Amino acid sequence: MDKNKRPVCPHCGVEMLPWMPPPDSSWGAALQFVCFNDNCEYYKKGWQHMWDNFQVKASYRHRFNPDTGEAGPLPAWSENAHKDRITL
Ligand SMILES: [Zn+2]
């Protein structure tokens, strides 16, 4: 994969940002790509979905692992969650 080319979020079409998981996290130690667009529909709908289903004030952002090709949600408990680990 071209390291200079960032994947685009399938939900909002915005370029995803490189994000380094915290140590010992279940996402492994490899760099991931995460959609940090606060207007992403996936992220915006997540708040309502989590509240309706789990009574939890949280959402999730779209995450993509470039090593495995696996994509999934990255839980976000606030708008600024995980933003301190964006690796630009
Ligand atoms: Zn998005």
PDB file of the backbone (N, CA, C, O) and the ligand in Angstrom, with CONECT records:
HET     ZN  A 101       1
ATOM      1  N   MET A   1       0.835  -1.198   0.000  1.00  0.00           N
ATOM      2  CA  MET A   1       0.000   0.000   0.000  1.00  0.00           C
ATOM      3  C   MET A   1       0.869   1.246   0.000  1.00  0.00           C
ATOM      4  O   MET A   1       1.888   1.305   0.688  1.00  0.00           O
ATOM      5  N   ASP A   2       0.469   2.216  -0.756  1.00  0.00           N
ATOM      6  CA  ASP A   2       1.177   3.499  -0.828  1.00  0.00           C
ATOM      7  C   ASP A   2       0.983   4.259   0.481  1.00  0.00           C
ATOM      8  O   ASP A   2      -0.137   4.632   0.831  1.00  0.00           O
ATOM      9  N   LYS A   3       2.075   4.482   1.198  1.00  0.00           N
ATOM     10  CA  LYS A   3       1.976   5.114   2.521  1.00  0.00           C
ATOM     11  C   LYS A   3       1.495   6.556   2.431  1.00  0.00           C
ATOM     12  O   LYS A   3       0.969   7.098   3.404  1.00  0.00           O
ATOM     13  N   ASN A   4       1.669   7.173   1.282  1.00  0.00           N
ATOM     14  CA  ASN A   4       1.267   8.573   1.159  1.00  0.00           C
ATOM     15  C   ASN A   4      -0.202   8.717   0.786  1.00  0.00           C
ATOM     16  O   ASN A   4      -0.770   9.807   0.843  1.00  0.00           O
ATOM     17  N   LYS A   5      -0.795   7.609   0.409  1.00  0.00           N
ATOM     18  CA  LYS A   5      -2.187   7.674  -0.016  1.00  0.00           C
ATOM     19  C   LYS A   5      -3.073   7.225   1.137  1.00  0.00           C
ATOM     20  O   LYS A   5      -2.975   6.085   1.592  1.00  0.00           O
ATOM     21  N   ARG A   6      -3.926   8.103   1.602  1.00  0.00           N
ATOM     22  CA  ARG A   6      -4.795   7.764   2.717  1.00  0.00           C
ATOM     23  C   ARG A   6      -6.116   7.225   2.210  1.00  0.00           C
ATOM     24  O   ARG A   6      -6.648   7.702   1.207  1.00  0.00           O
ATOM     25  N   PRO A   7      -6.647   6.225   2.908  1.00  0.00           N
ATOM     26  CA  PRO A   7      -7.963   5.715   2.501  1.00  0.00           C
ATOM     27  C   PRO A   7      -9.050   6.744   2.794  1.00  0.00           C
ATOM     28  O   PRO A   7      -8.877   7.645   3.615  1.00  0.00           O
ATOM     29  N   VAL A   8     -10.159   6.587   2.110  1.00  0.00           N
ATOM     30  CA  VAL A   8     -11.283   7.498   2.271  1.00  0.00           C
ATOM     31  C   VAL A   8     -12.386   6.755   3.009  1.00  0.00           C
ATOM     32  O   VAL A   8     -12.642   5.580   2.748  1.00  0.00           O
ATOM     33  N   CYS A   9     -13.034   7.454   3.932  1.00  0.00           N
ATOM     34  CA  CYS A   9     -14.122   6.845   4.703  1.00  0.00           C
ATOM     35  C   CYS A   9     -15.284   6.494   3.781  1.00  0.00           C
ATOM     36  O   CYS A   9     -15.748   7.349   3.027  1.00  0.00           O
ATOM     37  N   PRO A  10     -15.768   5.241   3.827  1.00  0.00           N
ATOM     38  CA  PRO A  10     -16.879   4.842   2.952  1.00  0.00           C
ATOM     39  C   PRO A  10     -18.198   5.491   3.350  1.00  0.00           C
ATOM     40  O   PRO A  10     -19.158   5.462   2.580  1.00  0.00           O
ATOM     41  N   HIS A  11     -18.255   6.074   4.539  1.00  0.00           N
ATOM     42  CA  HIS A  11     -19.512   6.659   5.016  1.00  0.00           C
ATOM     43  C   HIS A  11     -19.645   8.135   4.659  1.00  0.00           C
ATOM     44  O   HIS A  11     -20.758   8.626   4.471  1.00  0.00           O
ATOM     45  N   CYS A  12     -18.530   8.843   4.564  1.00  0.00           N
ATOM     46  CA  CYS A  12     -18.623  10.285   4.325  1.00  0.00           C
ATOM     47  C   CYS A  12     -17.714  10.754   3.194  1.00  0.00           C
ATOM     48  O   CYS A  12     -17.831  11.895   2.749  1.00  0.00           O
ATOM     49  N   GLY A  13     -16.814   9.900   2.721  1.00  0.00           N
ATOM     50  CA  GLY A  13     -15.956  10.266   1.609  1.00  0.00           C
ATOM     51  C   GLY A  13     -14.797  11.169   1.977  1.00  0.00           C
ATOM     52  O   GLY A  13     -14.089  11.669   1.103  1.00  0.00           O
ATOM     53  N   VAL A  14     -14.601  11.383   3.285  1.00  0.00           N
ATOM     54  CA  VAL A  14     -13.507  12.235   3.732  1.00  0.00           C
ATOM     55  C   VAL A  14     -12.275  11.367   4.006  1.00  0.00           C
ATOM     56  O   VAL A  14     -12.392  10.229   4.461  1.00  0.00           O
ATOM     57  N   GLU A  15     -11.109  11.916   3.724  1.00  0.00           N
ATOM     58  CA  GLU A  15      -9.859  11.210   3.931  1.00  0.00           C
ATOM     59  C   GLU A  15      -9.713  10.820   5.407  1.00  0.00           C
ATOM     60  O   GLU A  15      -9.947  11.639   6.296  1.00  0.00           O
ATOM     61  N   MET A  16      -9.334   9.593   5.652  1.00  0.00           N
ATOM     62  CA  MET A  16      -9.139   9.133   7.020  1.00  0.00           C
ATOM     63  C   MET A  16      -7.735   9.516   7.486  1.00  0.00           C
ATOM     64  O   MET A  16      -6.828   9.705   6.676  1.00  0.00           O
ATOM     65  N   LEU A  17      -7.572   9.627   8.806  1.00  0.00           N
ATOM     66  CA  LEU A  17      -6.293  10.071   9.347  1.00  0.00           C
ATOM     67  C   LEU A  17      -5.560   8.911  10.009  1.00  0.00           C
ATOM     68  O   LEU A  17      -6.183   8.044  10.621  1.00  0.00           O
ATOM     69  N   PRO A  18      -4.231   8.899   9.884  1.00  0.00           N
ATOM     70  CA  PRO A  18      -3.464   7.848  10.561  1.00  0.00           C
ATOM     71  C   PRO A  18      -3.571   7.993  12.076  1.00  0.00           C
ATOM     72  O   PRO A  18      -3.449   9.089  12.624  1.00  0.00           O
ATOM     73  N   TRP A  19      -3.800   6.878  12.727  1.00  0.00           N
ATOM     74  CA  TRP A  19      -4.048   6.874  14.169  1.00  0.00           C
ATOM     75  C   TRP A  19      -3.301   5.711  14.806  1.00  0.00           C
ATOM     76  O   TRP A  19      -3.374   4.579  14.329  1.00  0.00           O
ATOM     77  N   MET A  20      -2.589   5.995  15.876  1.00  0.00           N
ATOM     78  CA  MET A  20      -1.814   4.960  16.558  1.00  0.00           C
ATOM     79  C   MET A  20      -2.587   4.467  17.775  1.00  0.00           C
ATOM     80  O   MET A  20      -2.880   5.251  18.678  1.00  0.00           O
ATOM     81  N   PRO A  21      -2.923   3.169  17.812  1.00  0.00           N
ATOM     82  CA  PRO A  21      -3.682   2.656  18.960  1.00  0.00           C
ATOM     83  C   PRO A  21      -2.874   2.795  20.251  1.00  0.00           C
ATOM     84  O   PRO A  21      -1.643   2.777  20.220  1.00  0.00           O
ATOM     85  N   PRO A  22      -3.566   2.932  21.386  1.00  0.00           N
ATOM     86  CA  PRO A  22      -2.840   2.974  22.661  1.00  0.00           C
ATOM     87  C   PRO A  22      -2.129   1.654  22.910  1.00  0.00           C
ATOM     88  O   PRO A  22      -2.544   0.625  22.377  1.00  0.00           O
ATOM     89  N   PRO A  23      -1.062   1.658  23.712  1.00  0.00           N
ATOM     90  CA  PRO A  23      -0.332   0.410  24.007  1.00  0.00           C
ATOM     91  C   PRO A  23      -1.260  -0.625  24.624  1.00  0.00           C
ATOM     92  O   PRO A  23      -2.142  -0.273  25.408  1.00  0.00           O
ATOM     93  N   ASP A  24      -1.074  -1.885  24.286  1.00  0.00           N
ATOM     94  CA  ASP A  24      -1.840  -3.011  24.846  1.00  0.00           C
ATOM     95  C   ASP A  24      -3.318  -2.964  24.476  1.00  0.00           C
ATOM     96  O   ASP A  24      -4.131  -3.608  25.139  1.00  0.00           O
ATOM     97  N   SER A  25      -3.679  -2.237  23.457  1.00  0.00           N
ATOM     98  CA  SER A  25      -5.080  -2.211  23.055  1.00  0.00           C
ATOM     99  C   SER A  25      -5.380  -3.402  22.159  1.00  0.00           C
ATOM    100  O   SER A  25      -4.473  -4.052  21.638  1.00  0.00           O
ATOM    101  N   SER A  26      -6.660  -3.676  21.991  1.00  0.00           N
ATOM    102  CA  SER A  26      -7.051  -4.822  21.173  1.00  0.00           C
ATOM    103  C   SER A  26      -6.869  -4.556  19.687  1.00  0.00           C
ATOM    104  O   SER A  26      -7.077  -5.450  18.867  1.00  0.00           O
ATOM    105  N   TRP A  27      -6.484  -3.339  19.334  1.00  0.00           N
ATOM    106  CA  TRP A  27      -6.296  -3.034  17.919  1.00  0.00           C
ATOM    107  C   TRP A  27      -4.873  -3.320  17.457  1.00  0.00           C
ATOM    108  O   TRP A  27      -4.538  -3.116  16.290  1.00  0.00           O
ATOM    109  N   GLY A  28      -4.040  -3.792  18.380  1.00  0.00           N
ATOM    110  CA  GLY A  28      -2.677  -4.102  18.024  1.00  0.00           C
ATOM    111  C   GLY A  28      -1.803  -2.869  18.038  1.00  0.00           C
ATOM    112  O   GLY A  28      -2.237  -1.788  18.434  1.00  0.00           O
ATOM    113  N   ALA A  29      -0.571  -3.040  17.604  1.00  0.00           N
ATOM    114  CA  ALA A  29       0.401  -1.955  17.696  1.00  0.00           C
ATOM    115  C   ALA A  29       0.592  -1.246  16.365  1.00  0.00           C
ATOM    116  O   ALA A  29       1.381  -0.306  16.269  1.00  0.00           O
ATOM    117  N   ALA A  30      -0.124  -1.688  15.341  1.00  0.00           N
ATOM    118  CA  ALA A  30       0.081  -1.127  14.014  1.00  0.00           C
ATOM    119  C   ALA A  30      -0.787   0.107  13.790  1.00  0.00           C
ATOM    120  O   ALA A  30      -1.868   0.254  14.361  1.00  0.00           O
ATOM    121  N   LEU A  31      -0.285   0.960  12.961  1.00  0.00           N
ATOM    122  CA  LEU A  31      -1.009   2.174  12.597  1.00  0.00           C
ATOM    123  C   LEU A  31      -2.346   1.830  11.940  1.00  0.00           C
ATOM    124  O   LEU A  31      -2.432   0.922  11.112  1.00  0.00           O
ATOM    125  N   GLN A  32      -3.373   2.563  12.320  1.00  0.00           N
ATOM    126  CA  GLN A  32      -4.695   2.375  11.731  1.00  0.00           C
ATOM    127  C   GLN A  32      -5.119   3.672  11.064  1.00  0.00           C
ATOM    128  O   GLN A  32      -4.511   4.723  11.267  1.00  0.00           O
ATOM    129  N   PHE A  33      -6.162   3.580  10.272  1.00  0.00           N
ATOM    130  CA  PHE A  33      -6.750   4.807   9.733  1.00  0.00           C
ATOM    131  C   PHE A  33      -8.138   4.972  10.321  1.00  0.00           C
ATOM    132  O   PHE A  33      -8.919   4.022  10.385  1.00  0.00           O
ATOM    133  N   VAL A  34      -8.438   6.200  10.753  1.00  0.00           N
ATOM    134  CA  VAL A  34      -9.726   6.456  11.399  1.00  0.00           C
ATOM    135  C   VAL A  34     -10.339   7.704  10.771  1.00  0.00           C
ATOM    136  O   VAL A  34      -9.642   8.671  10.466  1.00  0.00           O
ATOM    137  N   CYS A  35     -11.666   7.661  10.585  1.00  0.00           N
ATOM    138  CA  CYS A  35     -12.382   8.831  10.106  1.00  0.00           C
ATOM    139  C   CYS A  35     -12.647   9.751  11.294  1.00  0.00           C
ATOM    140  O   CYS A  35     -13.429   9.416  12.184  1.00  0.00           O
ATOM    141  N   PHE A  36     -11.996  10.905  11.305  1.00  0.00           N
ATOM    142  CA  PHE A  36     -12.196  11.859  12.400  1.00  0.00           C
ATOM    143  C   PHE A  36     -13.087  13.020  11.977  1.00  0.00           C
ATOM    144  O   PHE A  36     -13.062  14.087  12.591  1.00  0.00           O
ATOM    145  N   ASN A  37     -13.859  12.814  10.945  1.00  0.00           N
ATOM    146  CA  ASN A  37     -14.806  13.828  10.510  1.00  0.00           C
ATOM    147  C   ASN A  37     -16.006  13.851  11.458  1.00  0.00           C
ATOM    148  O   ASN A  37     -16.753  12.875  11.534  1.00  0.00           O
ATOM    149  N   ASP A  38     -16.192  14.951  12.174  1.00  0.00           N
ATOM    150  CA  ASP A  38     -17.285  15.030  13.139  1.00  0.00           C
ATOM    151  C   ASP A  38     -18.644  15.109  12.469  1.00  0.00           C
ATOM    152  O   ASP A  38     -19.667  14.971  13.138  1.00  0.00           O
ATOM    153  N   ASN A  39     -18.676  15.328  11.174  1.00  0.00           N
ATOM    154  CA  ASN A  39     -19.940  15.364  10.440  1.00  0.00           C
ATOM    155  C   ASN A  39     -20.228  14.057   9.708  1.00  0.00           C
ATOM    156  O   ASN A  39     -21.192  13.959   8.949  1.00  0.00           O
ATOM    157  N   CYS A  40     -19.380  13.056   9.944  1.00  0.00           N
ATOM    158  CA  CYS A  40     -19.590  11.753   9.304  1.00  0.00           C
ATOM    159  C   CYS A  40     -20.910  11.156   9.782  1.00  0.00           C
ATOM    160  O   CYS A  40     -21.186  11.142  10.981  1.00  0.00           O
ATOM    161  N   GLU A  41     -21.721  10.666   8.856  1.00  0.00           N
ATOM    162  CA  GLU A  41     -23.031  10.112   9.212  1.00  0.00           C
ATOM    163  C   GLU A  41     -22.891   8.911  10.146  1.00  0.00           C
ATOM    164  O   GLU A  41     -23.687   8.732  11.067  1.00  0.00           O
ATOM    165  N   TYR A  42     -21.887   8.108   9.901  1.00  0.00           N
ATOM    166  CA  TYR A  42     -21.653   6.915  10.716  1.00  0.00           C
ATOM    167  C   TYR A  42     -21.430   7.313  12.175  1.00  0.00           C
ATOM    168  O   TYR A  42     -21.990   6.714  13.093  1.00  0.00           O
ATOM    169  N   TYR A  43     -20.610   8.323  12.360  1.00  0.00           N
ATOM    170  CA  TYR A  43     -20.301   8.821  13.701  1.00  0.00           C
ATOM    171  C   TYR A  43     -21.505   9.536  14.305  1.00  0.00           C
ATOM    172  O   TYR A  43     -21.813   9.354  15.483  1.00  0.00           O
ATOM    173  N   LYS A  44     -22.181  10.346  13.503  1.00  0.00           N
ATOM    174  CA  LYS A  44     -23.318  11.118  14.011  1.00  0.00           C
ATOM    175  C   LYS A  44     -24.478  10.208  14.404  1.00  0.00           C
ATOM    176  O   LYS A  44     -25.134  10.435  15.420  1.00  0.00           O
ATOM    177  N   LYS A  45     -24.729   9.171  13.592  1.00  0.00           N
ATOM    178  CA  LYS A  45     -25.827   8.251  13.908  1.00  0.00           C
ATOM    179  C   LYS A  45     -25.470   7.351  15.075  1.00  0.00           C
ATOM    180  O   LYS A  45     -26.350   6.827  15.759  1.00  0.00           O
ATOM    181  N   GLY A  46     -24.172   7.172  15.300  1.00  0.00           N
ATOM    182  CA  GLY A  46     -23.714   6.281  16.367  1.00  0.00           C
ATOM    183  C   GLY A  46     -24.186   6.698  17.736  1.00  0.00           C
ATOM    184  O   GLY A  46     -24.489   5.850  18.575  1.00  0.00           O
ATOM    185  N   TRP A  47     -24.255   8.000  17.977  1.00  0.00           N
ATOM    186  CA  TRP A  47     -24.701   8.478  19.290  1.00  0.00           C
ATOM    187  C   TRP A  47     -26.110   7.989  19.575  1.00  0.00           C
ATOM    188  O   TRP A  47     -26.382   7.456  20.650  1.00  0.00           O
ATOM    189  N   GLN A  48     -27.001   8.171  18.617  1.00  0.00           N
ATOM    190  CA  GLN A  48     -28.393   7.767  18.789  1.00  0.00           C
ATOM    191  C   GLN A  48     -28.498   6.248  18.894  1.00  0.00           C
ATOM    192  O   GLN A  48     -29.256   5.719  19.706  1.00  0.00           O
ATOM    193  N   HIS A  49     -27.734   5.568  18.068  1.00  0.00           N
ATOM    194  CA  HIS A  49     -27.780   4.105  18.066  1.00  0.00           C
ATOM    195  C   HIS A  49     -27.347   3.541  19.420  1.00  0.00           C
ATOM    196  O   HIS A  49     -27.996   2.645  19.959  1.00  0.00           O
ATOM    197  N   MET A  50     -26.251   4.066  19.966  1.00  0.00           N
ATOM    198  CA  MET A  50     -25.750   3.568  21.247  1.00  0.00           C
ATOM    199  C   MET A  50     -26.728   3.882  22.374  1.00  0.00           C
ATOM    200  O   MET A  50     -26.911   3.091  23.299  1.00  0.00           O
ATOM    201  N   TRP A  51     -27.351   5.053  22.275  1.00  0.00           N
ATOM    202  CA  TRP A  51     -28.296   5.432  23.324  1.00  0.00           C
ATOM    203  C   TRP A  51     -29.542   4.562  23.249  1.00  0.00           C
ATOM    204  O   TRP A  51     -30.017   4.070  24.272  1.00  0.00           O
ATOM    205  N   ASP A  52     -30.072   4.369  22.054  1.00  0.00           N
ATOM    206  CA  ASP A  52     -31.287   3.584  21.872  1.00  0.00           C
ATOM    207  C   ASP A  52     -31.084   2.132  22.277  1.00  0.00           C
ATOM    208  O   ASP A  52     -31.984   1.511  22.843  1.00  0.00           O
ATOM    209  N   ASN A  53     -29.908   1.591  21.991  1.00  0.00           N
ATOM    210  CA  ASN A  53     -29.688   0.168  22.210  1.00  0.00           C
ATOM    211  C   ASN A  53     -29.029  -0.156  23.541  1.00  0.00           C
ATOM    212  O   ASN A  53     -29.282  -1.211  24.124  1.00  0.00           O
ATOM    213  N   PHE A  54     -28.193   0.740  24.017  1.00  0.00           N
ATOM    214  CA  PHE A  54     -27.420   0.410  25.219  1.00  0.00           C
ATOM    215  C   PHE A  54     -27.507   1.472  26.308  1.00  0.00           C
ATOM    216  O   PHE A  54     -26.887   1.326  27.362  1.00  0.00           O
ATOM    217  N   GLN A  55     -28.273   2.547  26.068  1.00  0.00           N
ATOM    218  CA  GLN A  55     -28.352   3.658  27.031  1.00  0.00           C
ATOM    219  C   GLN A  55     -26.959   4.146  27.427  1.00  0.00           C
ATOM    220  O   GLN A  55     -26.673   4.410  28.594  1.00  0.00           O
ATOM    221  N   VAL A  56     -26.121   4.251  26.427  1.00  0.00           N
ATOM    222  CA  VAL A  56     -24.755   4.715  26.641  1.00  0.00           C
ATOM    223  C   VAL A  56     -24.543   5.975  25.803  1.00  0.00           C
ATOM    224  O   VAL A  56     -24.895   6.022  24.624  1.00  0.00           O
ATOM    225  N   LYS A  57     -23.960   6.995  26.439  1.00  0.00           N
ATOM    226  CA  LYS A  57     -23.639   8.211  25.692  1.00  0.00           C
ATOM    227  C   LYS A  57     -22.273   8.052  25.061  1.00  0.00           C
ATOM    228  O   LYS A  57     -21.259   8.491  25.602  1.00  0.00           O
ATOM    229  N   ALA A  58     -22.271   7.415  23.907  1.00  0.00           N
ATOM    230  CA  ALA A  58     -21.022   7.172  23.198  1.00  0.00           C
ATOM    231  C   ALA A  58     -21.353   6.977  21.731  1.00  0.00           C
ATOM    232  O   ALA A  58     -22.516   6.819  21.361  1.00  0.00           O
ATOM    233  N   SER A  59     -20.350   6.989  20.921  1.00  0.00           N
ATOM    234  CA  SER A  59     -20.519   6.695  19.510  1.00  0.00           C
ATOM    235  C   SER A  59     -19.293   5.902  19.064  1.00  0.00           C
ATOM    236  O   SER A  59     -18.578   5.327  19.885  1.00  0.00           O
ATOM    237  N   TYR A  60     -19.065   5.881  17.769  1.00  0.00           N
ATOM    238  CA  TYR A  60     -17.886   5.185  17.241  1.00  0.00           C
ATOM    239  C   TYR A  60     -17.537   5.810  15.919  1.00  0.00           C
ATOM    240  O   TYR A  60     -18.383   6.393  15.241  1.00  0.00           O
ATOM    241  N   ARG A  61     -16.287   5.680  15.565  1.00  0.00           N
ATOM    242  CA  ARG A  61     -15.799   6.208  14.294  1.00  0.00           C
ATOM    243  C   ARG A  61     -15.368   5.050  13.413  1.00  0.00           C
ATOM    244  O   ARG A  61     -15.011   3.978  13.901  1.00  0.00           O
ATOM    245  N   HIS A  62     -15.407   5.280  12.115  1.00  0.00           N
ATOM    246  CA  HIS A  62     -15.000   4.229  11.191  1.00  0.00           C
ATOM    247  C   HIS A  62     -13.482   4.062  11.245  1.00  0.00           C
ATOM    248  O   HIS A  62     -12.737   5.036  11.137  1.00  0.00           O
ATOM    249  N   ARG A  63     -13.028   2.805  11.415  1.00  0.00           N
ATOM    250  CA  ARG A  63     -11.611   2.499  11.546  1.00  0.00           C
ATOM    251  C   ARG A  63     -11.226   1.462  10.493  1.00  0.00           C
ATOM    252  O   ARG A  63     -12.001   0.559  10.177  1.00  0.00           O
ATOM    253  N   PHE A  64     -10.024   1.608   9.962  1.00  0.00           N
ATOM    254  CA  PHE A  64      -9.538   0.683   8.940  1.00  0.00           C
ATOM    255  C   PHE A  64      -8.112   0.291   9.273  1.00  0.00           C
ATOM    256  O   PHE A  64      -7.259   1.147   9.508  1.00  0.00           O
ATOM    257  N   ASN A  65      -7.859  -1.014   9.292  1.00  0.00           N
ATOM    258  CA  ASN A  65      -6.514  -1.523   9.542  1.00  0.00           C
ATOM    259  C   ASN A  65      -5.849  -1.826   8.198  1.00  0.00           C
ATOM    260  O   ASN A  65      -6.242  -2.779   7.526  1.00  0.00           O
ATOM    261  N   PRO A  66      -4.855  -1.039   7.795  1.00  0.00           N
ATOM    262  CA  PRO A  66      -4.261  -1.233   6.467  1.00  0.00           C
ATOM    263  C   PRO A  66      -3.467  -2.523   6.360  1.00  0.00           C
ATOM    264  O   PRO A  66      -3.236  -3.003   5.250  1.00  0.00           O
ATOM    265  N   ASP A  67      -3.039  -3.103   7.480  1.00  0.00           N
ATOM    266  CA  ASP A  67      -2.259  -4.343   7.434  1.00  0.00           C
ATOM    267  C   ASP A  67      -3.136  -5.551   7.145  1.00  0.00           C
ATOM    268  O   ASP A  67      -2.753  -6.439   6.384  1.00  0.00           O
ATOM    269  N   THR A  68      -4.310  -5.580   7.753  1.00  0.00           N
ATOM    270  CA  THR A  68      -5.181  -6.746   7.608  1.00  0.00           C
ATOM    271  C   THR A  68      -6.329  -6.483   6.638  1.00  0.00           C
ATOM    272  O   THR A  68      -6.975  -7.419   6.166  1.00  0.00           O
ATOM    273  N   GLY A  69      -6.585  -5.199   6.340  1.00  0.00           N
ATOM    274  CA  GLY A  69      -7.709  -4.866   5.483  1.00  0.00           C
ATOM    275  C   GLY A  69      -9.030  -4.900   6.224  1.00  0.00           C
ATOM    276  O   GLY A  69     -10.094  -4.732   5.628  1.00  0.00           O
ATOM    277  N   GLU A  70      -8.956  -5.121   7.547  1.00  0.00           N
ATOM    278  CA  GLU A  70     -10.157  -5.220   8.363  1.00  0.00           C
ATOM    279  C   GLU A  70     -10.654  -3.827   8.736  1.00  0.00           C
ATOM    280  O   GLU A  70      -9.858  -2.947   9.065  1.00  0.00           O
ATOM    281  N   ALA A  71     -11.960  -3.630   8.685  1.00  0.00           N
ATOM    282  CA  ALA A  71     -12.556  -2.359   9.074  1.00  0.00           C
ATOM    283  C   ALA A  71     -13.572  -2.602  10.168  1.00  0.00           C
ATOM    284  O   ALA A  71     -14.188  -3.666  10.222  1.00  0.00           O
ATOM    285  N   GLY A  72     -13.752  -1.625  11.041  1.00  0.00           N
ATOM    286  CA  GLY A  72     -14.726  -1.773  12.114  1.00  0.00           C
ATOM    287  C   GLY A  72     -14.851  -0.493  12.887  1.00  0.00           C
ATOM    288  O   GLY A  72     -14.207   0.504  12.563  1.00  0.00           O
ATOM    289  N   PRO A  73     -15.689  -0.514  13.924  1.00  0.00           N
ATOM    290  CA  PRO A  73     -15.903   0.707  14.700  1.00  0.00           C
ATOM    291  C   PRO A  73     -14.808   0.939  15.736  1.00  0.00           C
ATOM    292  O   PRO A  73     -14.280  -0.003  16.327  1.00  0.00           O
ATOM    293  N   LEU A  74     -14.486   2.187  15.938  1.00  0.00           N
ATOM    294  CA  LEU A  74     -13.607   2.588  17.039  1.00  0.00           C
ATOM    295  C   LEU A  74     -14.479   3.341  18.038  1.00  0.00           C
ATOM    296  O   LEU A  74     -14.915   4.455  17.746  1.00  0.00           O
ATOM    297  N   PRO A  75     -14.744   2.763  19.208  1.00  0.00           N
ATOM    298  CA  PRO A  75     -15.631   3.423  20.170  1.00  0.00           C
ATOM    299  C   PRO A  75     -15.121   4.809  20.539  1.00  0.00           C
ATOM    300  O   PRO A  75     -13.928   4.999  20.776  1.00  0.00           O
ATOM    301  N   ALA A  76     -16.039   5.781  20.586  1.00  0.00           N
ATOM    302  CA  ALA A  76     -15.673   7.152  20.933  1.00  0.00           C
ATOM    303  C   ALA A  76     -16.639   7.648  21.991  1.00  0.00           C
ATOM    304  O   ALA A  76     -17.838   7.751  21.735  1.00  0.00           O
ATOM    305  N   TRP A  77     -16.142   7.950  23.156  1.00  0.00           N
ATOM    306  CA  TRP A  77     -16.985   8.385  24.263  1.00  0.00           C
ATOM    307  C   TRP A  77     -17.127   9.893  24.313  1.00  0.00           C
ATOM    308  O   TRP A  77     -17.914  10.420  25.099  1.00  0.00           O
ATOM    309  N   SER A  78     -16.374  10.587  23.483  1.00  0.00           N
ATOM    310  CA  SER A  78     -16.522  12.037  23.386  1.00  0.00           C
ATOM    311  C   SER A  78     -16.027  12.472  22.019  1.00  0.00           C
ATOM    312  O   SER A  78     -15.424  11.694  21.279  1.00  0.00           O
ATOM    313  N   GLU A  79     -16.292  13.721  21.703  1.00  0.00           N
ATOM    314  CA  GLU A  79     -15.890  14.227  20.398  1.00  0.00           C
ATOM    315  C   GLU A  79     -14.364  14.235  20.238  1.00  0.00           C
ATOM    316  O   GLU A  79     -13.837  14.097  19.134  1.00  0.00           O
ATOM    317  N   ASN A  80     -13.681  14.396  21.356  1.00  0.00           N
ATOM    318  CA  ASN A  80     -12.223  14.485  21.285  1.00  0.00           C
ATOM    319  C   ASN A  80     -11.509  13.174  21.574  1.00  0.00           C
ATOM    320  O   ASN A  80     -10.280  13.112  21.546  1.00  0.00           O
ATOM    321  N   ALA A  81     -12.274  12.131  21.851  1.00  0.00           N
ATOM    322  CA  ALA A  81     -11.650  10.850  22.150  1.00  0.00           C
ATOM    323  C   ALA A  81     -10.768  10.410  20.990  1.00  0.00           C
ATOM    324  O   ALA A  81     -11.164  10.506  19.829  1.00  0.00           O
ATOM    325  N   HIS A  82      -9.596   9.936  21.303  1.00  0.00           N
ATOM    326  CA  HIS A  82      -8.627   9.381  20.342  1.00  0.00           C
ATOM    327  C   HIS A  82      -7.898  10.434  19.508  1.00  0.00           C
ATOM    328  O   HIS A  82      -6.936  10.113  18.810  1.00  0.00           O
ATOM    329  N   LYS A  83      -8.344  11.669  19.573  1.00  0.00           N
ATOM    330  CA  LYS A  83      -7.724  12.655  18.700  1.00  0.00           C
ATOM    331  C   LYS A  83      -6.282  12.964  19.108  1.00  0.00           C
ATOM    332  O   LYS A  83      -5.497  13.472  18.308  1.00  0.00           O
ATOM    333  N   ASP A  84      -5.945  12.651  20.360  1.00  0.00           N
ATOM    334  CA  ASP A  84      -4.569  12.871  20.807  1.00  0.00           C
ATOM    335  C   ASP A  84      -3.605  11.857  20.226  1.00  0.00           C
ATOM    336  O   ASP A  84      -2.391  12.005  20.366  1.00  0.00           O
ATOM    337  N   ARG A  85      -4.130  10.825  19.575  1.00  0.00           N
ATOM    338  CA  ARG A  85      -3.252   9.800  19.005  1.00  0.00           C
ATOM    339  C   ARG A  85      -3.230   9.831  17.474  1.00  0.00           C
ATOM    340  O   ARG A  85      -2.765   8.887  16.835  1.00  0.00           O
ATOM    341  N   ILE A  86      -3.721  10.889  16.911  1.00  0.00           N
ATOM    342  CA  ILE A  86      -3.629  11.062  15.469  1.00  0.00           C
ATOM    343  C   ILE A  86      -2.156  11.310  15.124  1.00  0.00           C
ATOM    344  O   ILE A  86      -1.500  12.154  15.734  1.00  0.00           O
ATOM    345  N   THR A  87      -1.655  10.574  14.151  1.00  0.00           N
ATOM    346  CA  THR A  87      -0.247  10.657  13.786  1.00  0.00           C
ATOM    347  C   THR A  87      -0.141  11.294  12.403  1.00  0.00           C
ATOM    348  O   THR A  87      -0.368  10.636  11.388  1.00  0.00           O
ATOM    349  N   LEU A  88       0.204  12.570  12.376  1.00  0.00           N
ATOM    350  CA  LEU A  88       0.285  13.244  11.083  1.00  0.00           C
ATOM    351  C   LEU A  88       1.731  13.378  10.637  1.00  0.00           C
ATOM    352  O   LEU A  88       1.999  13.922   9.565  1.00  0.00           O
TER     353      LEU A  88
HETATM  354 ZN    ZN A 101     -16.549   9.167   7.827  1.00  0.00          ZN2+
END
